[in-house]
Amino acid sequence: ARASAPPAPCRAGPSDFYGGRDTAAEGCFVKKLYVGNLAFGTTSDDLLALCGQYGEVASAQVVMDRETGRSRGFGFVEMRTGGDEAIAALNL
C-alpha cells in the first residue's frame, strides 16, 4: 500500500495508451505507460512533448529495430505526475 503523503522529490539526471504500472525509480514513483500504434516517424521527443501536456515526464523512448534502425511503432513513457490524465485524454 502506498502512503498518503506525496512521494519524495525525484532527481532526474496519436497512439494507444495502456494503463501503466507504478515503479519506484530514484526514490520516487513513476507510472510507466506503453504507447502503441505510433507513426514510424514519431520520435522520443514527440512522445515527451505529447505527454508533457498532462504532467511531468521522467523519460520517453520509442523502441527502434536493431537491424534497420527504424521505429517498431511503439514506445514507453515514464510519468512522475499526470499518468492517469494522459491515459484518459489520449486513449482514443
N, CA, C and O of each residue as an XYZ file, in Angstrom:
368
protein
N       0.843     -1.188      0.000
C       0.000      0.000      0.000
C       0.875      1.233      0.000
O       1.941      1.253      0.615
N       0.421      2.255     -0.690
C       1.162      3.498     -0.770
C       0.757      4.418      0.369
O      -0.397      4.434      0.797
N       1.704      5.164      0.839
C       1.424      6.144      1.890
C       0.629      7.287      1.296
O       0.694      7.542      0.093
N      -0.123      7.976      2.143
C      -0.927      9.083      1.644
C      -0.108     10.341      1.422
O      -0.563     11.266      0.749
N       1.094     10.387      1.978
C       1.960     11.549      1.774
C       2.481     11.542      0.349
O       2.624     10.475     -0.246
N       2.768     12.710     -0.210
C       3.300     12.746     -1.576
C       4.671     12.078     -1.628
O       5.392     12.058     -0.631
N       5.029     11.534     -2.784
C       6.327     10.878     -2.905
C       7.457     11.875     -2.747
O       7.279     13.077     -2.940
N       8.621     11.357     -2.394
C       9.803     12.202     -2.266
C      10.115     12.831     -3.611
O       9.820     12.245     -4.653
N      10.714     14.030     -3.602
C      11.068     14.664     -4.876
C      11.992     13.766     -5.687
O      12.850     13.078     -5.132
N      11.813     13.777     -6.982
C      12.620     12.943     -7.865
C      13.842     13.718     -8.317
O      13.802     14.934     -8.509
N      14.896     13.002     -8.476
C      16.096     13.568     -9.057
C      16.279     12.886    -10.402
O      16.313     11.658    -10.479
N      16.394     13.658    -11.434
C      16.462     13.046    -12.756
C      17.654     13.580    -13.506
O      17.529     14.607    -14.173
N      18.737     12.979    -13.441
C      19.903     13.381    -14.143
C      19.424     13.893    -15.573
O      20.248     14.303    -16.390
N      -0.448     10.111    -32.644
C      -1.696      9.613    -31.984
C      -1.537      8.149    -31.811
O      -1.015      7.488    -32.709
N      -1.944      7.611    -30.734
C      -1.452      6.369    -30.229
C      -2.442      5.674    -29.314
O      -3.484      6.227    -28.962
N      -2.099      4.453    -28.938
C      -2.889      3.703    -27.974
C      -2.145      3.764    -26.651
O      -0.970      3.405    -26.586
N      -2.811      4.213    -25.600
C      -2.201      4.294    -24.283
C      -2.812      3.220    -23.412
O      -4.034      3.098    -23.334
N      -1.981      2.451    -22.765
C      -2.448      1.410    -21.867
C      -1.974      1.740    -20.474
O      -0.830      2.154    -20.282
N      -2.848      1.560    -19.497
C      -2.530      1.879    -18.109
C      -1.213      1.279    -17.700
O      -0.962      0.088    -17.887
N      -0.386      2.112    -17.144
C       0.941      1.667    -16.782
C       0.974      1.064    -15.394
O      -0.058      0.868    -14.752
N       2.167      0.779    -14.954
C       2.337      0.265    -13.609
C       3.226      1.245    -12.867
O       4.097      1.882    -13.460
N       3.001      1.360    -11.574
C       3.807      2.245    -10.761
C       5.104      1.536    -10.410
O       5.095      0.386     -9.973
N       6.216      2.229    -10.604
C       7.509      1.665    -10.266
C       8.282      2.679     -9.450
O       8.101      3.885     -9.615
N       9.135      2.199     -8.577
C       9.995      3.086     -7.802
C      11.241      3.359     -8.629
O      11.875      2.433     -9.136
N      11.585      4.618     -8.760
C      12.782      4.999     -9.506
C      13.415      6.186     -8.810
O      12.789      7.237     -8.671
N      14.646      6.026     -8.375
C      15.383      7.093     -7.716
C      14.597      7.703     -6.558
O      14.607      8.922     -6.385
N      13.926      6.890     -5.776
C      13.247      7.381     -4.592
C      11.900      8.019     -4.838
O      11.381      8.695     -3.950
N      11.315      7.835     -6.000
C      10.004      8.399     -6.278
C       9.196      7.365     -7.067
O       9.726      6.336     -7.486
N       7.925      7.652     -7.258
C       7.082      6.735     -8.018
C       6.823      7.312     -9.393
O       6.541      8.501     -9.540
N       6.922      6.466    -10.389
C       6.604      6.858    -11.751
C       5.603      5.860    -12.302
O       5.560      4.706    -11.876
N       4.808      6.308    -13.240
C       3.869      5.425    -13.925
C       4.446      5.184    -15.311
O       4.686      6.124    -16.069
N       4.667      3.915    -15.633
C       5.235      3.557    -16.934
C       4.094      3.199    -17.869
O       3.318      2.282    -17.598
N       3.998      3.933    -18.975
C       2.925      3.753    -19.943
C       3.466      3.119    -21.216
O       4.536      3.488    -21.700
N       2.725      2.171    -21.748
C       3.002      1.620    -23.065
C       2.235      2.469    -24.070
O       1.048      2.736    -23.883
N       2.906      2.892    -25.131
C       2.279      3.704    -26.169
C       2.416      2.944    -27.482
O       3.527      2.716    -27.961
N       1.287      2.553    -28.061
C       1.320      1.757    -29.273
C       0.733      2.483    -30.462
O       0.185      3.578    -30.336
N       0.857      1.858    -31.616
C       0.292      2.360    -32.863
C       0.876      3.708    -33.255
O       0.162      4.582    -33.746
N       2.178      3.873    -33.035
C       2.846      5.126    -33.377
C       3.201      5.163    -34.860
O       3.517      4.136    -35.461
N       3.146      6.339    -35.429
C       3.649      6.531    -36.790
C       5.155      6.269    -36.765
O       5.816      6.553    -35.766
N       5.694      5.735    -37.843
C       7.112      5.377    -37.856
C       8.026      6.585    -37.716
O       9.187      6.429    -37.336
N       7.538      7.778    -38.010
C       8.343      8.988    -37.876
C       8.326      9.593    -36.486
O       8.999     10.596    -36.246
N       7.572      9.007    -35.564
C       7.473      9.543    -34.209
C       8.796      9.363    -33.475
O       9.404      8.293    -33.517
N       9.233     10.423    -32.803
C      10.485     10.371    -32.044
C      10.200     10.375    -30.545
O       9.074     10.628    -30.117
N      11.223     10.096    -29.764
C      11.097     10.160    -28.305
C      10.743     11.577    -27.861
O       9.992     11.758    -26.903
N      11.277     12.577    -28.548
C      10.947     13.966    -28.220
C       9.471     14.265    -28.485
O       8.851     15.038    -27.754
N       8.909     13.653    -29.528
C       7.472     13.813    -29.801
C       6.642     13.249    -28.647
O       5.675     13.876    -28.214
N       7.014     12.078    -28.153
C       6.300     11.470    -27.025
C       6.435     12.333    -25.774
O       5.475     12.515    -25.025
N       7.631     12.858    -25.559
C       7.871     13.721    -24.407
C       6.970     14.950    -24.459
O       6.360     15.315    -23.454
N       6.884     15.586    -25.617
C       6.048     16.778    -25.767
C       4.564     16.439    -25.618
O       3.822     17.182    -24.976
N       4.134     15.341    -26.198
C       2.733     14.948    -26.131
C       2.301     14.682    -24.694
O       1.288     15.213    -24.239
N       3.060     13.870    -23.987
C       2.682     13.506    -22.621
C       2.985     14.620    -21.630
O       2.352     14.699    -20.577
N       3.932     15.472    -21.949
C       4.280     16.583    -21.081
C       3.132     17.562    -20.878
O       3.155     18.349    -19.932
N       2.140     17.527    -21.741
C       0.964     18.382    -21.597
C       0.128     17.976    -20.382
O      -0.669     18.773    -19.889
N       0.301     16.750    -19.896
C      -0.553     16.202    -18.842
C       0.150     16.036    -17.507
O      -0.503     15.765    -16.499
N       1.472     16.192    -17.479
C       2.203     16.053    -16.234
C       3.697     16.017    -16.484
O       4.169     16.298    -17.585
N       4.426     15.668    -15.447
C       5.884     15.643    -15.521
C       6.362     14.295    -16.060
O       6.071     13.246    -15.487
N       7.096     14.342    -17.163
C       7.608     13.137    -17.818
C       9.027     12.864    -17.327
O       9.893     13.735    -17.404
N       9.261     11.662    -16.826
C      10.596     11.262    -16.388
C      11.436     10.807    -17.578
O      12.622     11.125    -17.660
N      10.821     10.061    -18.504
C      11.527      9.598    -19.698
C      10.516      9.194    -20.761
O       9.367      8.866    -20.465
N      10.973      9.228    -21.994
C      10.158      8.797    -23.127
C      11.083      8.118    -24.124
O      12.155      8.633    -24.443
N      10.658      6.955    -24.616
C      11.505      6.210    -25.538
C      10.664      5.509    -26.587
O       9.724      4.784    -26.262
N      11.008      5.728    -27.845
C      10.426      4.975    -28.951
C      11.350      3.783    -29.185
O      12.565      3.950    -29.285
N      10.785      2.594    -29.272
C      11.589      1.380    -29.460
C      11.963      1.261    -30.933
O      11.111      1.323    -31.820
N      13.262      1.089    -31.168
C      13.787      1.022    -32.529
C      14.234     -0.404    -32.861
O      14.691     -1.140    -31.986
N      14.096     -0.781    -34.127
C      14.554     -2.077    -34.605
C      16.078     -2.057    -34.694
O      16.653     -1.136    -35.275
N      16.726     -3.052    -34.130
C      18.190     -3.086    -34.110
C      18.798     -3.207    -35.496
O      19.835     -2.603    -35.771
N      18.175     -3.967    -36.360
C      18.760     -4.226    -37.673
C      18.526     -3.088    -38.656
O      19.427     -2.736    -39.418
N      17.323     -2.505    -38.651
C      17.003     -1.475    -39.638
C      17.146     -0.060    -39.108
O      17.259      0.885    -39.888
N      17.144      0.097    -37.785
C      17.201      1.433    -37.203
C      15.880      2.178    -37.284
O      15.803      3.354    -36.929
N      14.852      1.505    -37.744
C      13.523      2.106    -37.911
C      12.671      1.869    -36.660
O      12.851      0.874    -35.958
N      11.755      2.778    -36.395
C      10.850      2.629    -35.266
C      10.061      1.326    -35.399
O       9.718      0.910    -36.506
N       9.779      0.692    -34.269
C       8.955     -0.513    -34.272
C       7.488     -0.169    -34.058
O       6.649     -1.068    -34.011
N       7.160      1.119    -33.926
C       5.766      1.540    -33.832
C       5.202      1.585    -32.425
O       3.994      1.736    -32.243
N       6.067      1.455    -31.428
C       5.595      1.572    -30.041
C       6.718      2.139    -29.187
O       7.874      2.207    -29.606
N       6.346      2.544    -27.977
C       7.337      3.094    -27.063
C       6.819      3.081    -25.641
O       5.755      2.535    -25.351
N       7.592      3.692    -24.764
C       7.248      3.757    -23.345
C       7.484      5.167    -22.834
O       8.433      5.840    -23.237
N       6.612      5.600    -21.944
C       6.743      6.899    -21.300
C       6.634      6.667    -19.804
O       5.703      6.005    -19.345
N       7.572      7.203    -19.041
C       7.501      7.154    -17.592
C       7.104      8.538    -17.100
O       7.772      9.530    -17.392
N       6.004      8.593    -16.345
C       5.480      9.877    -15.876
C       5.503      9.924    -14.355
O       5.055      8.997    -13.679
N       6.036     11.023    -13.833
C       6.045     11.237    -12.381
C       4.675     11.704    -11.906
O       4.215     11.313    -10.833
N       4.031     12.538    -12.706
C       2.687     13.021    -12.400
C       1.890     13.027    -13.694
O       2.465     13.118    -14.779
N       0.577     12.931    -13.588
C      -0.286     13.062    -14.750
C      -0.439     11.840    -15.616
O      -0.998     11.934    -16.709
N       0.038     10.694    -15.170
C      -0.074      9.478    -15.977
C      -1.509      9.095    -16.266
O      -1.851      8.769    -17.403
N      -2.349      9.131    -15.251
C      -3.755      8.768    -15.446
C      -4.456      9.767    -16.365
O      -5.309      9.389    -17.169
N      -4.091     11.044    -16.241
C      -4.688     12.075    -17.107
C      -4.290     11.860    -18.563
O      -5.116     12.004    -19.465
N      -3.021     11.515    -18.791
C      -2.562     11.253    -20.157
C      -3.290     10.061    -20.763
O      -3.683     10.096    -21.929
N      -3.471      9.010    -19.976
C      -4.176      7.830    -20.460
C      -5.613      8.193    -20.838
O      -6.094      7.828    -21.910
N      -6.287      8.914    -19.943
C      -7.686      9.285    -20.188
C      -7.827     10.169    -21.422
O      -8.768     10.004    -22.198
N      -6.909     11.095    -21.609
C      -7.024     12.044    -22.719
C      -6.614     11.445    -24.059
O      -7.179     11.809    -25.091
N      -5.656     10.546    -24.064
C      -5.070     10.080    -25.328
C      -5.475      8.683    -25.737
O      -5.155      8.263    -26.849
N      -6.155      7.957    -24.899
C      -6.577      6.606    -25.246
C      -7.902      6.693    -25.996
O      -8.979      6.574    -25.412
N      -7.791      6.900    -27.286
C      -8.970      7.124    -28.110
C      -9.472      5.827    -28.660
O     -10.467      5.808    -29.385
